[in-house]
Amino acid sequence: MNHPKVDIESFAFAAQQAAIKAGQILREGFYTEIKTTSKSSRHDVVTIFDTKSEECIFSILQEAFPSHVCMGEESGLKTDPTGKVVWIIDPLDGTLNFSRQLPIFTISIAAVYDHEVLCGVIYQPMTDELFVAKKELGAFLNGKRIHVSQTKEVLHGIYAIGFPYIDLGESPKNVDYCFDLLNQGTPIRNIGSGALNMAYLAAGRFDGFWIPSLYSWDMAAGLLMIEEAGGKVTRQDGRCFEQLVMTDPLDILATNGHLHEELLNSLKNIQSKYSN
């Protein structure tokens, strides 16, 4: 690992404490009257609980690690991260679900140094499922080691997919591939939380996940989670993620590893139809 001497266990412990505390805020707010404000589009919304959760997480992490930098979905990146550990945080991934009282959302926290994820935590407050990944130490769900599925045939899998709330011109590729799989009786789910999709894949609940647009705060913790559980994550053209401390979204393909090349080739073939 190319990073200064750090205690990954202390990072993971602080992240878990922050996620659990923020999760309490979200649980308490879930059944209240929730007002939303639109951001980039009518369905890309934010609530006061996004902000409260992010403030809670920032406070805990900054108290534990004053020299670190925090980057959150709601507040962005306000300090030069060069040479520092950066915490990449989504305080409420699945805000639209939350605002409609659909109990499918999560908190995602990752510590990154020099574009390498050191630890990641994904917490589902409504089910009290705490997913934790530590670089070169494994991935865990409520303290128990988890692994990706062993599914080796695409048509035997169950998949997760996501669609952005803005038109990026990439959705036709994802829609076409969904239709290809659905027409062959393959189950596909869109649960509305990229981070939770990645946690579920790491735990063997899904075999693959792809989306044309995902932000670093949605994927950073999940990327390490899947890799530590034995899976694989790349861009949809097969490239690795070279930059994680960023505010622009990227496409993603995550799998159990066994299915990666076949799914990757299928997405590339469908994309070629729109490139010609």
C-alpha positions as CSV (number, residue, x, y, z in Angstrom):
1,M,0.0,0.0,0.0
2,N,1.3,3.4,-1.0
3,H,0.4,5.5,2.0
4,P,2.0,7.0,5.1
5,K,2.0,4.9,8.3
6,V,-1.6,4.8,9.3
7,D,-3.8,2.6,11.6
8,I,-6.5,1.3,9.3
9,E,-8.2,-0.2,12.3
10,S,-8.6,3.2,13.9
11,F,-9.9,4.6,10.6
12,A,-12.5,1.9,10.4
13,F,-13.5,2.2,14.0
14,A,-14.1,5.9,13.7
15,A,-16.0,5.5,10.4
16,Q,-18.3,2.9,12.0
17,Q,-19.0,5.1,15.0
18,A,-19.8,8.0,12.6
19,A,-22.1,5.8,10.5
20,I,-24.0,4.4,13.4
21,K,-24.5,7.9,15.0
22,A,-25.7,9.3,11.7
23,G,-27.9,6.3,11.1
24,Q,-29.7,7.2,14.4
25,I,-30.4,10.6,12.9
26,L,-31.9,9.1,9.8
27,R,-34.0,6.5,11.6
28,E,-35.4,9.3,13.8
29,G,-36.3,11.4,10.8
30,F,-37.6,8.6,8.6
31,Y,-41.2,8.7,9.9
32,T,-41.5,12.4,10.2
33,E,-42.8,14.9,7.6
34,I,-39.9,15.2,5.2
35,K,-39.5,18.2,3.0
36,T,-37.3,18.1,-0.1
37,T,-35.4,20.5,-2.2
38,S,-34.4,19.7,-5.8
39,K,-30.7,19.8,-6.9
40,S,-29.7,18.9,-10.5
41,S,-33.2,17.6,-11.5
42,R,-36.7,17.1,-10.1
43,H,-35.9,13.7,-8.6
44,D,-32.4,14.6,-7.4
45,V,-33.4,15.8,-4.0
46,V,-31.9,16.7,-0.7
47,T,-33.5,16.9,2.8
48,I,-32.5,18.4,6.0
49,F,-31.5,15.0,7.2
50,D,-28.9,14.7,4.5
51,T,-27.3,17.8,6.0
52,K,-27.7,16.7,9.6
53,S,-26.2,13.3,8.8
54,E,-23.2,14.8,7.0
55,E,-22.6,17.3,9.8
56,C,-22.6,14.5,12.4
57,I,-20.1,12.4,10.3
58,F,-17.8,15.4,9.7
59,S,-17.8,16.2,13.4
60,I,-16.8,12.7,14.5
61,L,-14.1,12.2,11.9
62,Q,-12.6,15.7,12.2
63,E,-12.4,15.3,16.0
64,A,-10.7,11.9,15.6
65,F,-8.4,13.0,12.7
66,P,-7.9,16.8,12.7
67,S,-5.3,16.7,9.8
68,H,-7.6,14.8,7.5
69,V,-9.9,16.3,4.8
70,C,-13.6,15.6,4.5
71,M,-15.5,15.6,1.2
72,G,-19.3,15.1,1.4
73,E,-22.0,15.0,-1.2
74,E,-23.7,18.1,0.2
75,S,-20.7,20.2,1.1
76,G,-18.2,19.1,-1.6
77,L,-14.4,19.5,-1.1
78,K,-13.3,22.8,0.4
79,T,-9.7,22.0,1.2
80,D,-6.7,21.0,-0.9
81,P,-6.5,17.2,-0.4
82,T,-2.9,16.9,-1.7
83,G,-0.8,14.6,0.6
84,K,-3.7,14.1,3.0
85,V,-6.1,11.4,3.9
86,V,-9.5,12.3,2.4
87,W,-12.8,11.0,3.8
88,I,-15.4,10.6,1.0
89,I,-18.9,10.7,2.5
90,D,-22.4,10.2,1.3
91,P,-24.5,10.9,4.4
92,L,-27.7,9.6,2.8
93,D,-27.5,7.5,-0.4
94,G,-31.0,6.9,-1.5
95,T,-32.5,10.3,-0.5
96,L,-35.4,9.9,-2.9
97,N,-36.4,6.6,-1.2
98,F,-36.0,8.2,2.2
99,S,-38.2,11.1,1.2
100,R,-41.0,8.7,0.1
101,Q,-40.5,6.6,3.3
102,L,-39.1,3.7,1.4
103,P,-36.7,2.1,3.9
104,I,-33.9,1.5,1.3
105,F,-31.0,3.9,1.8
106,T,-27.6,3.9,3.3
107,I,-24.6,5.9,4.6
108,S,-21.3,5.5,2.8
109,I,-17.9,6.6,4.3
110,A,-14.5,5.9,2.8
111,A,-10.9,6.9,3.8
112,V,-8.8,7.6,0.7
113,Y,-5.1,8.4,0.4
114,D,-3.4,8.9,-2.9
115,H,-6.4,7.5,-4.8
116,E,-6.3,4.3,-2.8
117,V,-9.2,3.4,-0.5
118,L,-7.9,2.4,2.9
119,C,-11.2,1.5,4.6
120,G,-14.9,1.8,3.7
121,V,-18.1,1.6,5.8
122,I,-21.7,1.3,4.4
123,Y,-24.5,1.3,6.9
124,Q,-28.2,0.5,6.3
125,P,-29.8,2.0,9.4
126,M,-33.3,0.4,8.9
127,T,-31.9,-3.1,8.9
128,D,-28.9,-2.3,11.1
129,E,-26.5,-3.9,8.6
130,L,-23.0,-2.5,9.0
131,F,-20.7,-3.4,6.1
132,V,-17.0,-2.7,6.7
133,A,-14.0,-3.2,4.4
134,K,-10.3,-2.7,5.4
135,K,-7.6,-2.7,2.8
136,E,-5.9,-6.1,2.6
137,L,-7.9,-7.2,5.7
138,G,-11.2,-8.3,4.2
139,A,-14.8,-7.3,4.1
140,F,-17.4,-7.9,6.9
141,L,-21.1,-7.6,7.6
142,N,-21.9,-7.1,11.3
143,G,-18.5,-8.6,12.1
144,K,-18.8,-11.7,9.9
145,R,-16.5,-12.1,6.9
146,I,-18.3,-11.8,3.5
147,H,-17.5,-12.9,0.0
148,V,-19.0,-12.3,-3.4
149,S,-21.1,-15.0,-5.1
150,Q,-19.6,-17.9,-7.0
151,T,-22.1,-17.5,-9.9
152,K,-20.2,-18.3,-13.2
153,E,-22.9,-18.1,-15.8
154,V,-24.5,-14.7,-16.7
155,L,-28.0,-16.1,-17.1
156,H,-27.9,-17.7,-13.7
157,G,-27.2,-14.3,-12.0
158,I,-29.3,-11.6,-10.3
159,Y,-28.2,-8.1,-11.1
160,A,-28.6,-4.5,-9.9
161,I,-28.8,-1.5,-12.1
162,G,-29.1,2.2,-11.6
163,F,-30.1,5.1,-13.8
164,P,-29.1,8.8,-13.2
165,Y,-31.7,11.5,-12.7
166,I,-30.2,13.5,-15.5
167,D,-29.8,12.6,-19.2
168,L,-26.2,11.8,-19.9
169,G,-26.8,10.1,-23.2
170,E,-25.6,6.8,-21.8
171,S,-28.8,5.3,-20.5
172,P,-29.8,3.6,-23.9
173,K,-26.8,1.2,-23.4
174,N,-28.0,0.2,-20.0
175,V,-31.6,-0.1,-21.0
176,D,-30.8,-2.3,-24.0
177,Y,-28.7,-4.6,-21.9
178,C,-31.5,-4.8,-19.3
179,F,-33.9,-5.8,-22.0
180,D,-31.5,-8.4,-23.3
181,L,-31.2,-10.0,-19.9
182,L,-34.9,-9.6,-19.0
183,N,-36.0,-11.2,-22.2
184,Q,-34.1,-14.3,-21.1
185,G,-35.7,-14.4,-17.7
186,T,-32.8,-12.9,-15.8
187,P,-33.8,-10.9,-12.6
188,I,-32.7,-7.3,-12.4
189,R,-33.2,-4.9,-9.5
190,N,-33.1,-1.1,-9.2
191,I,-33.2,-0.4,-5.5
192,G,-32.2,3.3,-5.7
193,S,-28.9,3.3,-3.8
194,G,-25.6,2.7,-5.6
195,A,-23.6,2.2,-2.3
196,L,-26.1,-0.4,-1.1
197,N,-26.0,-2.2,-4.4
198,M,-22.3,-2.5,-4.0
199,A,-22.5,-3.7,-0.4
200,Y,-25.1,-6.3,-1.5
201,L,-22.8,-7.5,-4.3
202,A,-19.9,-7.8,-1.8
203,A,-22.2,-10.0,0.4
204,G,-23.1,-12.3,-2.5
205,R,-26.7,-11.0,-2.8
206,F,-26.1,-9.6,-6.3
207,D,-23.8,-11.0,-9.0
208,G,-23.3,-7.7,-10.9
209,F,-24.1,-4.0,-10.9
210,W,-23.8,-1.3,-13.5
211,I,-24.8,2.3,-13.8
212,P,-23.8,5.0,-16.4
213,S,-23.2,7.7,-13.8
214,L,-22.0,7.3,-10.2
215,Y,-20.3,9.8,-7.9
216,S,-17.2,9.0,-5.8
217,W,-19.2,9.4,-2.6
218,D,-21.5,6.7,-3.8
219,M,-18.8,4.2,-4.9
220,A,-15.6,4.7,-2.9
221,A,-16.5,2.5,0.1
222,G,-18.3,0.0,-2.1
223,L,-15.3,-0.3,-4.4
224,L,-13.0,-1.5,-1.6
225,M,-15.9,-3.6,-0.2
226,I,-16.2,-5.6,-3.4
227,E,-12.5,-6.0,-4.0
228,E,-11.9,-7.2,-0.4
229,A,-14.8,-9.6,-0.8
230,G,-13.2,-11.1,-4.0
231,G,-15.0,-9.2,-6.7
232,K,-14.0,-6.7,-9.4
233,V,-14.9,-3.1,-10.2
234,T,-14.0,-1.2,-13.4
235,R,-15.3,1.5,-15.7
236,Q,-17.6,0.2,-18.4
237,D,-14.8,0.2,-20.9
238,G,-12.6,-1.9,-18.6
239,R,-10.4,0.9,-17.3
240,C,-9.6,1.1,-13.6
241,F,-10.5,4.1,-11.5
242,E,-7.5,6.4,-11.4
243,Q,-9.1,9.2,-9.5
244,L,-11.5,9.0,-6.6
245,V,-11.3,12.4,-5.0
246,M,-13.5,14.1,-7.6
247,T,-16.9,15.7,-8.1
248,D,-17.7,14.4,-11.5
249,P,-19.6,11.1,-12.0
250,L,-18.3,8.1,-13.8
251,D,-19.8,4.9,-15.2
252,I,-19.1,1.7,-13.4
253,L,-19.3,-2.1,-13.7
254,A,-19.0,-4.2,-10.6
255,T,-19.2,-8.0,-10.5
256,N,-18.3,-11.1,-8.6
257,G,-15.2,-11.3,-10.9
258,H,-16.3,-14.5,-12.6
259,L,-18.8,-12.7,-14.8
260,H,-16.8,-9.5,-15.4
261,E,-15.4,-10.1,-18.8
262,E,-18.6,-11.4,-20.3
263,L,-20.7,-8.5,-18.9
264,L,-18.0,-6.0,-19.9
265,N,-18.0,-7.3,-23.5
266,S,-21.8,-7.2,-23.7
267,L,-21.9,-3.6,-22.5
268,K,-19.2,-2.7,-25.1
269,N,-21.0,-4.4,-27.9
270,I,-24.2,-2.6,-27.1
271,Q,-22.4,0.7,-26.8
272,S,-20.9,0.2,-30.3
273,K,-24.4,0.4,-31.7
274,Y,-24.7,4.0,-30.5
275,S,-21.2,5.0,-31.5
276,N,-21.6,4.1,-35.2
